[in-house]
């Protein structure tokens, strides 16, 4: 274990002094932030003016002036107007409109605490949250009319909710379809945020771990493997490389998080931190780490069979593509996260980490039995491939002159 730690520290120090690694370490978040901020950087004032929202209020309670004052104090880019349009005619009124909403305030708003809000299909993404500010005048009227008895206080404490319906939702409702867009979107974000973070961790450490491929091959090319192996065993060298590049991958994750997460929290009107730090995140990260260990064991073993990275054969090149196999399951998993293809991808070791993380980001109820089976398959696969990689590494690291063929690698495994 001591020698494994020494190898890991040596790999970390060597890469932290490497200019290419350091440039990539900070260039990755810089590129992401550039493309993320590009619309706001190059967006003109004309586009901002075009985003102004027209809000028509059908007021039957006499609270329009208070609602208008609330909107002005909140600093919303709204144009508030009164209207006589009935709720039954709102679909025709919203036809071909953009950034337009109709709010209907009547006696049922006081009784039920629900204010219907109908919006056009093209709408400001922040309007749903902003319109909740208009609840204050209606709640004040509740207090004024109901007084402060226990029963009436219970009614007031229930609050007022603005229930939004887009023009597209109304058309779907007329054809017999029903949607609950707001709640579904919130629930989806609660699952997607931790899932996306776990995927980012897995991609970062796996892509960094792919450098193991080059590291083992480079040591063979420079003919320093014999010197290294004179003071430690091949197994210790292999394990040290896996641990070292795992830490380097985590460093990449920390840098990405430090630079990107604050910008996302600032720019996106979603409680990212609240959705991110949930108990389920630990399981998702564990799946990501198992995925890294699986691919790292394969990379370090196959890397030892190559005399030079530039002369890698088709077999070695195909091995490098293994982490990207889950991409073929993206379409079927998104369309049906519980379908046969999604389940199949969950149980295949090479696709299991990516497919499982994607499924858990989409499913409302997690299939715990499938999760436990998939994790068991991953754990067994990691153990098996570590053993196989150890046999390949032991022989391949000392072989010079040519890349090993699949037949030769099979002989080493059977030996």
C-alpha positions as CSV (number, residue, x, y, z in Angstrom):
1,X,0.0,0.0,0.0
2,X,2.9,2.3,0.8
3,X,4.4,1.9,-2.7
4,X,1.0,2.3,-4.3
5,X,0.7,5.7,-2.5
6,X,4.2,6.7,-3.6
7,X,3.3,6.0,-7.3
8,X,0.0,7.9,-7.0
9,X,1.8,10.9,-5.5
10,X,4.4,10.7,-8.2
11,X,1.8,10.7,-11.0
12,X,0.0,13.6,-9.4
13,X,3.1,15.7,-9.0
14,X,4.3,14.9,-12.5
15,X,1.0,16.0,-14.1
16,X,0.6,19.1,-11.9
17,X,3.9,20.3,-13.4
18,X,2.8,19.5,-16.9
19,X,1.8,22.6,-18.8
20,X,-0.7,20.7,-21.0
21,X,-2.6,19.4,-18.0
22,X,-2.7,22.8,-16.3
23,X,-3.9,24.5,-19.5
24,X,-6.6,21.9,-19.9
25,X,-7.5,22.2,-16.2
26,X,-8.5,25.9,-16.6
27,X,-9.3,26.0,-20.3
28,X,-12.3,23.6,-19.9
29,X,-14.3,25.8,-17.5
30,X,-13.3,28.9,-19.4
31,X,-14.7,27.4,-22.7
32,X,-17.9,26.4,-20.9
33,X,-18.4,29.8,-19.3
34,X,-17.7,31.5,-22.7
35,X,-20.4,29.7,-24.5
36,X,-22.8,29.9,-21.5
37,X,-22.3,33.7,-21.2
38,X,-22.1,34.4,-24.9
39,X,-25.8,35.2,-25.4
40,X,-25.7,37.9,-22.7
41,X,-22.3,39.2,-23.8
42,X,-23.3,39.8,-27.4
43,X,-27.0,40.4,-26.8
44,X,-28.2,43.9,-27.7
45,X,-30.6,46.2,-26.0
46,X,-33.2,45.6,-28.8
47,X,-33.4,42.0,-27.6
48,X,-33.9,43.0,-24.0
49,X,-36.7,45.4,-25.0
50,X,-38.4,42.7,-27.0
51,X,-38.5,40.5,-23.9
52,X,-41.0,42.9,-22.2
53,X,-44.1,41.0,-21.0
54,X,-47.7,42.2,-21.4
55,X,-49.9,41.2,-18.5
56,X,-53.7,41.6,-18.9
57,X,-55.6,41.5,-15.6
58,X,-59.3,40.7,-15.5
59,X,-60.0,42.2,-12.0
60,X,-63.3,41.5,-10.3
61,X,-62.0,42.2,-6.8
62,X,-60.8,45.8,-7.1
63,X,-57.1,45.0,-6.5
64,X,-55.7,46.0,-9.8
65,X,-54.0,49.2,-8.5
66,X,-52.3,47.3,-5.7
67,X,-51.1,44.6,-8.2
68,X,-49.8,47.3,-10.5
69,X,-47.9,48.9,-7.6
70,X,-46.5,45.6,-6.5
71,X,-45.2,44.9,-10.1
72,X,-43.6,48.4,-10.2
73,X,-41.9,47.9,-6.8
74,X,-40.6,44.5,-7.9
75,X,-38.9,46.0,-11.0
76,X,-40.5,43.5,-13.4
77,X,-40.3,44.4,-17.1
78,X,-44.1,44.2,-17.5
79,X,-46.8,46.3,-19.1
80,X,-49.8,45.8,-16.9
81,X,-53.2,46.4,-18.4
82,X,-56.8,45.8,-17.4
83,X,-59.0,43.7,-19.7
84,X,-62.6,42.5,-20.0
85,X,-61.7,39.3,-21.9
86,X,-63.5,36.4,-20.3
87,X,-61.6,33.2,-19.3
88,X,-63.5,31.2,-21.9
89,X,-62.2,33.5,-24.7
90,X,-58.5,33.6,-23.6
91,X,-57.3,30.9,-26.0
92,X,-58.4,33.0,-29.0
93,X,-56.9,36.1,-27.4
94,X,-53.5,34.5,-27.0
95,X,-53.4,33.2,-30.6
96,X,-50.2,34.4,-32.4
97,X,-49.2,36.4,-29.3
98,X,-45.7,36.4,-27.7
99,X,-44.7,37.3,-24.1
100,X,-48.4,37.8,-23.2
101,X,-50.3,36.7,-20.1
102,X,-53.9,36.9,-18.9
103,X,-54.6,36.9,-15.1
104,X,-58.1,36.3,-13.8
105,X,-58.8,37.6,-10.3
106,X,-62.3,36.8,-8.9
107,X,-64.1,35.5,-5.8
108,X,-62.9,32.0,-6.5
109,X,-59.4,33.3,-6.0
110,X,-60.2,34.1,-2.4
111,X,-62.0,30.9,-1.8
112,X,-59.6,28.4,-3.5
113,X,-56.4,30.4,-3.3
114,X,-55.7,29.7,-7.0
115,X,-55.4,32.5,-9.6
116,X,-55.6,31.2,-13.2
117,X,-52.8,32.6,-15.4
118,X,-52.8,31.9,-19.1
119,X,-49.6,32.6,-21.1
120,X,-48.6,32.5,-24.7
121,X,-46.3,29.7,-26.0
122,X,-43.4,32.2,-26.3
123,X,-42.9,33.5,-22.8
124,X,-40.2,34.9,-20.5
125,X,-38.6,31.9,-18.7
126,X,-38.7,33.8,-15.4
127,X,-42.4,34.9,-15.6
128,X,-43.7,31.9,-13.7
129,X,-41.7,32.8,-10.6
130,X,-42.2,36.5,-11.0
131,X,-46.0,36.4,-11.1
132,X,-46.1,34.9,-7.6
133,X,-45.3,38.4,-6.3
134,X,-48.9,39.5,-7.2
135,X,-50.2,37.2,-4.5
136,X,-49.6,39.9,-1.8
137,X,-52.5,42.2,-2.7
138,X,-54.9,39.3,-2.8
139,X,-53.7,38.0,0.5
140,X,-54.2,41.4,2.0
141,X,-57.8,41.4,0.8
142,X,-58.2,38.0,2.5
143,X,-57.1,39.5,5.8
144,X,-59.4,42.4,5.4
145,X,-62.5,40.4,4.6
146,X,-61.9,37.4,6.8
147,X,-60.5,39.0,10.0
148,X,-58.2,37.1,12.3
149,X,-60.3,34.3,13.8
150,X,-58.7,30.8,13.9
151,X,-60.7,29.5,10.9
152,X,-60.0,32.6,8.8
153,X,-56.3,32.5,9.7
154,X,-56.2,29.0,8.4
155,X,-57.6,30.2,5.1
156,X,-55.0,33.0,4.9
157,X,-52.1,30.7,5.7
158,X,-53.1,28.6,2.7
159,X,-51.8,31.4,0.5
160,X,-52.5,32.2,-3.1
161,X,-51.0,30.3,-6.0
162,X,-50.9,31.5,-9.6
163,X,-51.7,28.5,-11.8
164,X,-50.2,29.0,-15.2
165,X,-51.5,27.5,-18.4
166,X,-49.8,28.1,-21.8
167,X,-51.7,28.4,-25.1
168,X,-50.2,25.0,-26.1
169,X,-51.5,23.4,-22.9
170,X,-55.0,24.7,-23.7
171,X,-54.9,23.2,-27.1
172,X,-53.7,19.9,-25.6
173,X,-56.5,20.0,-23.0
174,X,-59.1,20.6,-25.7
175,X,-57.9,17.4,-27.5
176,X,-58.3,15.4,-24.3
177,X,-54.7,15.7,-23.0
178,X,-53.8,17.1,-19.5
179,X,-50.5,18.4,-18.3
180,X,-49.1,19.7,-15.0
181,X,-46.1,21.5,-16.5
182,X,-44.9,23.6,-13.5
183,X,-44.8,20.8,-11.0
184,X,-43.4,18.3,-13.5
185,X,-40.6,20.7,-14.4
186,X,-39.7,21.3,-10.7
187,X,-39.6,17.5,-10.0
188,X,-37.5,17.0,-13.2
189,X,-35.0,19.6,-12.1
190,X,-34.7,18.0,-8.7
191,X,-33.6,14.7,-10.4
192,X,-31.6,16.2,-13.2
193,X,-29.3,18.5,-11.1
194,X,-27.7,15.8,-9.0
195,X,-27.6,13.4,-11.9
196,X,-25.9,15.9,-14.2
197,X,-23.3,16.6,-11.4
198,X,-22.6,12.9,-11.1
199,X,-22.2,12.6,-14.8
200,X,-19.8,15.5,-14.9
201,X,-17.7,13.8,-12.2
202,X,-17.6,10.5,-14.1
203,X,-16.7,12.2,-17.4
204,X,-14.0,14.3,-15.8
205,X,-12.3,11.5,-14.0
206,X,-12.7,9.0,-16.9
207,X,-11.4,11.4,-19.5
208,X,-8.5,12.3,-17.2
209,X,-8.0,8.6,-16.5
210,X,-7.6,7.9,-20.2
211,X,-4.2,9.5,-19.7
212,X,-3.2,6.2,-18.0
213,X,-3.3,4.7,-21.5
214,X,-0.5,7.1,-22.5
215,X,1.4,7.0,-19.2
216,X,2.0,3.2,-19.3
217,X,2.9,3.3,-23.0
218,X,5.3,6.2,-22.5
219,X,7.2,4.5,-19.7
220,X,7.7,1.5,-22.0
221,X,8.8,3.8,-24.8
222,X,11.3,5.6,-22.6
223,X,12.5,2.2,-21.2
224,X,12.2,3.2,-17.6
225,X,9.7,0.5,-16.6
226,X,12.5,-1.9,-15.5
227,X,13.9,0.8,-13.2
228,X,10.5,1.4,-11.6
229,X,9.7,-2.3,-11.2
230,X,13.1,-2.9,-9.5
231,X,11.7,-1.3,-6.4
232,X,8.0,-2.3,-6.5
233,X,5.7,-4.9,-8.0
234,X,3.7,-4.5,-11.3
235,X,0.5,-4.6,-9.2
236,X,1.6,-1.7,-7.0
237,X,2.6,0.3,-10.1
238,X,-0.8,-0.3,-11.8
239,X,-2.8,0.5,-8.6
240,X,-0.8,3.7,-8.0
241,X,-1.5,4.9,-11.5
242,X,-5.2,4.3,-11.1
243,X,-5.3,6.1,-7.7
244,X,-3.2,9.0,-9.0
245,X,-5.3,9.7,-12.1
246,X,-8.4,9.3,-10.0
247,X,-7.2,12.2,-7.8
248,X,-6.3,14.2,-10.9
249,X,-9.8,13.7,-12.2
250,X,-11.2,14.9,-8.9
251,X,-9.0,18.0,-9.1
252,X,-10.6,18.7,-12.5
253,X,-14.1,18.3,-10.9
254,X,-13.2,20.8,-8.1
255,X,-12.0,23.4,-10.6
256,X,-15.1,23.0,-12.7
257,X,-17.3,23.3,-9.7
258,X,-15.5,26.4,-8.3
259,X,-15.7,28.3,-11.6
260,X,-19.0,27.1,-13.0
261,X,-21.4,26.5,-10.1
262,X,-21.4,30.1,-8.8
263,X,-22.2,31.3,-12.4
264,X,-25.1,28.8,-12.7
265,X,-26.5,29.8,-9.4
266,X,-26.3,33.5,-10.4
267,X,-27.7,33.2,-13.9
268,X,-30.3,30.4,-13.6
269,X,-33.5,31.0,-11.6
270,X,-33.4,27.5,-10.1
271,X,-32.4,26.6,-6.6
272,X,-29.4,24.5,-7.8
273,X,-27.7,24.1,-4.5
274,X,-31.0,23.0,-2.9
275,X,-31.4,20.3,-5.6
276,X,-27.8,19.3,-5.6
277,X,-27.0,18.5,-2.0
278,X,-29.5,15.7,-1.5
279,X,-28.8,12.2,-0.1
280,X,-29.3,10.6,-3.5
281,X,-26.1,12.4,-4.7
282,X,-23.9,10.0,-2.7
283,X,-25.3,7.0,-4.6
284,X,-24.9,8.8,-7.9
285,X,-21.3,9.7,-7.2
286,X,-20.6,6.1,-6.1
287,X,-21.9,4.8,-9.5
288,X,-19.6,7.4,-11.2
289,X,-16.6,6.2,-9.2
290,X,-17.3,2.5,-10.0
291,X,-17.4,3.5,-13.7
292,X,-14.0,5.2,-13.5
293,X,-12.4,2.2,-11.7
294,X,-13.8,-0.1,-14.5
295,X,-12.5,1.9,-17.4
296,X,-9.2,2.8,-15.6
297,X,-8.4,-0.9,-15.1
298,X,-8.9,-1.5,-18.8
299,X,-6.9,1.5,-19.9
300,X,-3.9,0.7,-17.7
301,X,-3.8,-2.9,-18.8
302,X,-4.2,-2.2,-22.5
303,X,-1.8,0.8,-22.3
304,X,0.9,-1.6,-21.1
305,X,0.6,-3.7,-24.3
306,X,1.5,-0.8,-26.6
307,X,5.1,0.1,-27.5
308,X,4.0,3.6,-28.7
309,X,0.7,5.4,-28.5
310,X,1.1,6.8,-32.0
311,X,1.3,3.2,-33.4
312,X,-1.8,1.9,-31.5
313,X,-3.7,-0.7,-33.5
314,X,-7.4,-1.0,-34.2
315,X,-7.9,-3.1,-31.1
316,X,-6.3,-0.6,-28.7
317,X,-8.2,2.2,-30.4
318,X,-11.5,0.4,-29.9
319,X,-10.8,0.1,-26.2
320,X,-10.4,3.9,-26.0
321,X,-14.0,4.2,-27.2
322,X,-15.6,2.1,-24.4
323,X,-16.5,5.1,-22.2
324,X,-18.6,6.5,-25.0
325,X,-20.7,3.4,-25.6
326,X,-23.6,4.7,-23.4
327,X,-24.2,7.3,-26.2
328,X,-26.0,4.7,-28.3
329,X,-28.6,4.3,-25.5
330,X,-29.4,8.0,-25.0
331,X,-32.3,8.2,-27.4
332,X,-34.1,5.0,-26.1
333,X,-33.5,5.9,-22.5
334,X,-34.9,9.5,-22.8
335,X,-37.9,8.2,-24.7
336,X,-38.6,5.4,-22.2
337,X,-36.4,5.3,-19.1
338,X,-38.1,2.1,-17.9
339,X,-38.1,0.3,-21.3
340,X,-36.3,-2.9,-22.3
341,X,-33.4,-1.1,-24.0
342,X,-32.8,1.1,-20.9
343,X,-32.8,-1.9,-18.7
344,X,-30.4,-3.7,-21.0
345,X,-28.0,-0.8,-21.0
346,X,-28.2,-0.8,-17.2
347,X,-26.9,-4.4,-16.9
348,X,-24.0,-4.2,-19.5
349,X,-20.9,-3.3,-17.5
350,X,-19.4,-0.9,-20.1
351,X,-22.7,1.1,-20.4
352,X,-24.1,0.6,-16.9
353,X,-22.6,3.8,-15.3
354,X,-23.7,6.2,-18.0
355,X,-27.1,4.6,-18.6
356,X,-27.9,4.2,-14.9
357,X,-27.1,7.9,-14.2
358,X,-29.2,9.0,-17.1
359,X,-32.1,6.8,-16.0
360,X,-32.0,8.0,-12.4
361,X,-32.1,11.6,-13.6
362,X,-35.3,11.0,-15.5
363,X,-37.3,8.5,-13.4
364,X,-39.6,9.8,-10.7
365,X,-39.5,6.5,-8.7
366,X,-36.1,4.7,-8.7
367,X,-36.2,1.0,-9.4
368,X,-34.1,-0.1,-6.4
369,X,-33.9,-3.7,-7.4
370,X,-32.5,-2.8,-10.8
371,X,-30.1,-0.3,-9.1
372,X,-28.8,-3.0,-6.7
373,X,-28.3,-5.5,-9.5
374,X,-26.5,-3.0,-11.7
375,X,-24.2,-1.9,-8.8
376,X,-23.5,-5.6,-8.0
377,X,-22.6,-6.2,-11.7
378,X,-20.3,-3.1,-11.6
379,X,-18.5,-4.2,-8.5
380,X,-17.9,-7.7,-9.8
381,X,-16.8,-6.3,-13.2
382,X,-14.3,-3.9,-11.5
383,X,-12.8,-6.8,-9.5
384,X,-12.6,-9.1,-12.6
385,X,-11.1,-6.4,-14.8
386,X,-8.6,-5.4,-12.1
387,X,-7.4,-9.0,-11.9
388,X,-7.2,-9.3,-15.7
389,X,-5.5,-5.9,-16.1
390,X,-2.9,-7.0,-13.4
391,X,-2.0,-10.1,-15.5
392,X,-1.8,-8.1,-18.7
393,X,0.2,-5.3,-17.1
394,X,2.7,-7.7,-15.5
395,X,3.8,-9.1,-18.8
396,X,3.0,-6.2,-21.2
397,X,4.9,-3.5,-19.4
398,X,8.2,-5.4,-20.0
399,X,7.5,-6.2,-23.7
400,X,9.2,-4.0,-26.3
401,X,9.3,-3.6,-30.0
402,X,5.7,-4.1,-31.0
403,X,2.1,-3.8,-29.9
404,X,0.6,-6.9,-28.4
405,X,-2.0,-8.7,-30.5
406,X,-5.4,-9.8,-29.0
407,X,-4.1,-13.4,-29.2
408,X,-1.0,-12.6,-27.1
409,X,-3.1,-10.8,-24.5
410,X,-5.4,-13.8,-24.2
411,X,-2.4,-16.0,-23.6
412,X,-1.2,-13.7,-20.8
413,X,-4.7,-13.8,-19.2
414,X,-4.8,-17.6,-19.3
415,X,-1.3,-17.9,-17.9
